[in-house]
Amino acid sequence: MTPEAAPTGAPHRPRLELDRVTKRYGTVTAVDDVSLSLAEGEFLTFLGQSGSGKTTVLKIIAGFERCDGGVVRIAGTDMSRKPPRDRDIGMVFQNYALFPHMSVAGNIAYGLRRRKWPAERRRARVREMLELVHLAQLGDRSPRELSGGQQQRVAVARALACEPQLLLMDEPLGALDRALRLDLEQEIRRIHRSTGCSVVYVTHDRDEALALSDRIAVFHDGRIVGLDQPARLYERPPTGYVARLLTDANLAALPDGTAIRGDVAEVVLAGRTVRVRSTAARTAGARLAVPRTSISLQPQHEDCLTVEARVDDVIFLGEHARVDLDTTALGCLIAHVPMHQTNNRIVGETLRIHIDPARCQVVI
Amino acid sequence: MSRLGTLAFRALVALTALFLLAPALVVVAMSFSETSYLSFPPQGLGLRQYRSLLTSDVWGVVTVRSLVVALPVALLAVGAATLLVVGLERTRLPYKNVLVAASTLPMLVPGVALAVAVYGLLASLRALDTYTGIILAHTVITLPLAVLILWPAIRAISRDLELAAMTLGAGRARAWWDTTVRLLGPAVAASMITVFLTSFDEAVLVSFISGPRTTTLPKAILDSVITGVDPTITAVAGLLILLTAVLMTAGEALLRRSGRR
């Protein structure tokens, strides 16, 4: 072991580093060359659909799976070949995975027992953790007497009891209904803030990812296709996939005559040439990402592109309405417009819509 | 349901229970008779049959023989079934349900047909009238019972529990012991009770493959009824009913505990 690989790891060292991690099952590459690092206290979310490789990477970090290539370092120590026991991690599972034959307090104390904490400190720590998750009165209960949300809070307390270097959460809100999910989301934010723990969080729910994360890593086909702060990923998605996943953006075929110069594309539309941000290197395969909220039914400012569109449908969603449009210039588009700007009498009409090019982007 | 309907339903349930329990009740009542022959209704009320059971040298011997058979059978059948279900549940073998179904096949073969086949096999191995032969034959017929109890029990234990224990500082073996083994324990005990009772009580196979040296309790009861009518068997039956009821209740309680978890 080299001197740098001291188990406690200096504070400036990333809590977690993945260096070119790869995992294959037979001929299928489940995780393909994934590299990233997580700063101390950072909340990083792996966002992706099922089969995107996000859960496999989490299992590799936890030590449930071995990677075929690459290195996993936790607090500077190479953990790639170490069993989960030695990785100094806490884990929260989708289905809680509380030990049904132990009380709530027994669950939280389990890791402390395994790590040989003396009984006195153990009791104090269990009390402290129960207070952290606001379950101070329920230590003697059996897990099955608790609601789903309470059970997951016990699981968080259990995972954090030993003060792990890293907290891993595998879709922790996936088994809860919507109201509880929002509650627990707030709880997780609060616990993260008050403990300063470093978190890797796996989810397929973009609202969760946007609300909780310091940074989001978007997984697609075993690769990371976007890694940035939520607001930046949302405003400037690096690829069409990220745009669609995070914002439900329309992905329209590029009009003929579009030219890309560096990070700007000149798009010829409605007889005008407009300059649009671009992350694509060339026009082949590239598309124009048009966010739903960048389309308006009323004239905005003069930079807006105005195109003709037929209204196919108007669906009320609460604060805004979804308007399905059919344009000759950009094909079918979906717009989200404020409720007061529309009504369903416009279905079937052809009208002029206004697109803000500053919010559009050419993506691959 | 109307009040009358509810009443009729309850009466039907009570009658059914009575119908099922009546033979046992008759035997128990007869066991307290003071006569030297089988009598119902019992004449006199006393423990004569139980005294003669305790002083007899036959019934004690055959009871011990039944224990010598049933205890190893419980260990063997439940041990094999536990290995089978743990292996099936914790690996990525295909066709798991087919393998489970195959392991319960001995239950589908009619008992007498199986007994004839086992008789032929043991005869060719010169293993008739041996404990080994009876124990192995009983293990075969009770294995399905153990598998049928243990398979759903292990399916109900989430693999994540072991993984959670491992992230909390337990090694692989320790994690397995603290979660899967602890949680499967009640079902293992319950299946041992069921297998033990089945083997202890089994009369068809032993009629074919036991002999003078290995006559077990059920066979001895059968023989005593055929050869003469010794009222002592009512006491034997009474005690058997009591033992079965106690053990079955314990097994049920264990399973309910493990099912709730």
Interface residues (C-beta under 8 A of the other chain):
Chain A: A62 G63 F64 P83 P84 R85 R87 I89 G90 M91 F93 N95 A97 F99 P100 H101 Y110 G111 R114 R115 R144 R158 A159 C162 L168
Chain B: S158 D160 L161 L163 A164 A165 M166 T167 L168 G169 A170 G171 R172 R174 D178 T179 R182 L183 R260 R261
